[in-house]
Amino acid sequence: MTGVDAGFQIILDFLRRLTFLKDRGYLSVAATHFWVDVMNNGRTLLVALLAVEMALSNARVGALLLLYNLGSALSQPLFGLLADRFGARWLVVGGLGWMMAFYSLGAMLPPWPALIAITIASLGSGSFHPSGTKVASESSDSHRTQATAFFFMSGQLGLFMGPILAGYMMDWFNRPGYIVLPLLSLVARMSGWRWLHTGPAVESDRPAPAKTNQTAPALWRTLLPLVLIIIVTQSVSLSALNFTPKLFTESGFSTTYVGIVSGLFMFGSAVGGIVGGAIADRSGGKPVILLALLGAVLPLYLYIPTEGIDRFLWLFAAGFFVGMPHSILVLMAHALLPGRRALASGLTLGFMFFSGAIGTYVLGLVADQIGLAQALQGTAFLPLLAVGVVPLLPSAKGA
């Protein structure tokens, strides 16, 4: 057996142990996550194209992105409560359908109505994410972090493919070409309708959620560092995600190139999330979070001034480190609200979207003063602000 064959065999053995990959409900919600985030990140090219067409300032672009992310963020706790009460199926399938409808309008309408339709589409993302995360996190008791990481990886792969697909189609057909993305997502909508349960998830075959015995001060000692780390990582991630397309569009690069550059960041994030989840299931989440915060600094600083293949490598590395702690942070929040995973997911993901949206808006304001390239480079130092609070996080494996 050659070294390559041995490597493939190790990967196959690893995947066979992940029984949640045989669960059709899990696979359908992962596929839905892929297409939800294909549209979410393809949106950044739509906004960049409209911003250049309408001569919008960086601050105005930041405000539009803030409105989108606030719509998604603030609705997620409510949708999480509904998922805990009534089950995930309608919220998963309905959220995707909502996005398909309003992104189709965003592709076809005149500029200002298109921006309004794109903003309204955010409610579909808010409906899907806590519901889908609940399904994913309940699909495995022994590999919860990896099940959740694979679920987030499917979304991150969607974030990777979204700008590439959107850029290619919009190079050919201008803005109406974006409508191909909602049409392709019909397959995921049909699979979700077929395989997801109609009611609340059945819990009788799983252990009852462990009751927390932490005191209020102990909960706050976990919550506050968690909040700081989320603010830092999401501000960095969403700033890169939303403003990198505008930076390179203004620099005269083709839409296809901008899509590839934007997608590489999320491809790195997807790979980083899987690696981080696998390490966390064995060694706990704290070392993963610390490595992620320290490792992100140099790539985030260097991907803008470098050129050619080096830019692609640095973007991948930046996404890799920023994406490593994502599922770990969500599961740490689950531990604070045992038995209410959809609500915990809605609160955590909603706060992630909210804090990232505020960070993106602030970056837009700063960019109008010092330049977009310099403002994006400055985000490279934000992870260092959270390094000191990592020791305060819980040390349990799988979280």
Secondary structure, 3 states (H helix, E strand, C coil): CCHHHHHHHHHHHHHHCCHHHHCHHHHHHHHHHHHHHHHHHHHHHHHHHHHHHHCCCHHHHHHHHHHHHHHHHHHHHHHHHHHHHHCCHHHHHHHHHHHHHHHHHHHHCCHHHHHHHHHHCHHHHHHHHHHHHHHHHCCCCCCHHHHHHHHHHHHHHHHHHHHHHHHHHHHHHCHHHHHHHHHHCHHHHHHHHHHCCCCCCCCCCCCCCCCCCCCHHHHHHHHHHHHHHHHHHHHHHHHHHHHHHHHHHHCCCCHHHHHHHHHHHHHHHHHHHHHHHHHHHHHCCHHHHHHHHHHCHHHHHHCCCCCCHHHHHHHHHHHHHHHCCHHHHHHHHHHHCCCCHHHHHHHHHHHHHHHHHHHHHHHHHHHHHHCHHHHHHHHHHHHHHHHHHHHHCCCCCCC
